[in-house]
Amino acid sequence: MEGWEMRLSDVEPGKTVRVREITGGPKARFAAMGLSKGIEVRVLKRAPLGDPIEIEVRGYKLSLREGEARFIEVE
């Protein structure tokens, strides 16, 4: 679907996606956490109110705020 971008913040727990692009936010911090273009990310769970989101990237677990996850475009 052209023009529609899926964000990491939209991914349901249990799904695995690939980082397509990081569109903003703390790019250097994302890179330091191992989040870069082409990397597979699995969404493990969300807190009861949806924030934060726990993901697995490069073999370790990481928590991101929903606002941060919106900067990560996935496919």
VENHU-V889645 format. One record per residue. N is the residue number from 1. RES is the residue in one letter. SS is DSSP state (helix for helix, strand for strand, loop for the rest). PHI is phi in degrees with one decimal (NA if undefined). OMEGA is omega as a letter, one per 20 degrees, with the letter a starting at -180 (* if undefined). Layout:
((N RES SS PHI OMEGA) (N RES SS PHI OMEGA))
//
This chain:
((1 M loop NA a) (2 E loop -68.0 r) (3 G loop 85.1 a) (4 W loop -104.5 r) (5 E loop -109.5 r) (6 M strand -93.8 a) (7 R strand -105.3 r) (8 L helix -57.9 r) (9 S helix -66.3 a) (10 D helix -92.1 a) (11 V loop -78.7 r) (12 E loop -79.0 r) (13 P loop -55.7 a) (14 G loop 96.1 a) (15 K loop -92.6 r) (16 T strand -112.8 a) (17 V strand -134.5 r) (18 R strand -115.2 r) (19 V strand -68.9 r) (20 R strand -91.8 a) (21 E strand -166.2 r) (22 I strand -105.8 a) (23 T loop -94.9 a) (24 G loop 174.9 r) (25 G loop 73.6 a) (26 P loop -80.1 a) (27 K helix -56.7 r) (28 A helix -64.5 r) (29 R helix -66.8 r) (30 F helix -59.3 r) (31 A helix -62.3 r) (32 A helix -65.3 r) (33 M loop -85.3 r) (34 G loop 94.1 r) (35 L loop -89.1 r) (36 S loop -147.6 a) (37 K loop -56.1 r) (38 G loop 91.3 a) (39 I loop -81.4 r) (40 E strand -81.0 a) (41 V strand -131.1 r) (42 R strand -110.9 r) (43 V strand -84.2 a) (44 L strand -88.5 a) (45 K strand -165.0 r) (46 R strand -121.4 r) (47 A loop -64.7 a) (48 P loop -51.0 r) (49 L loop -95.8 r) (50 G loop 93.3 a) (51 D loop -142.6 j) (52 P loop -85.2 r) (53 I strand -111.2 r) (54 E strand -96.3 a) (55 I strand -126.0 r) (56 E strand -117.8 a) (57 V strand -140.2 r) (58 R loop 52.6 r) (59 G loop 86.3 r) (60 Y strand -131.6 a) (61 K strand -94.8 a) (62 L strand -146.4 r) (63 S strand -111.2 r) (64 L strand -125.3 r) (65 R loop -71.6 r) (66 E helix -58.4 r) (67 G helix -61.5 r) (68 E helix -71.7 a) (69 A helix -63.3 r) (70 R loop -68.2 r) (71 F loop -82.2 a) (72 I strand -106.6 r) (73 E strand -84.9 a) (74 V strand -128.6 r) (75 E loop -137.8 *))
//
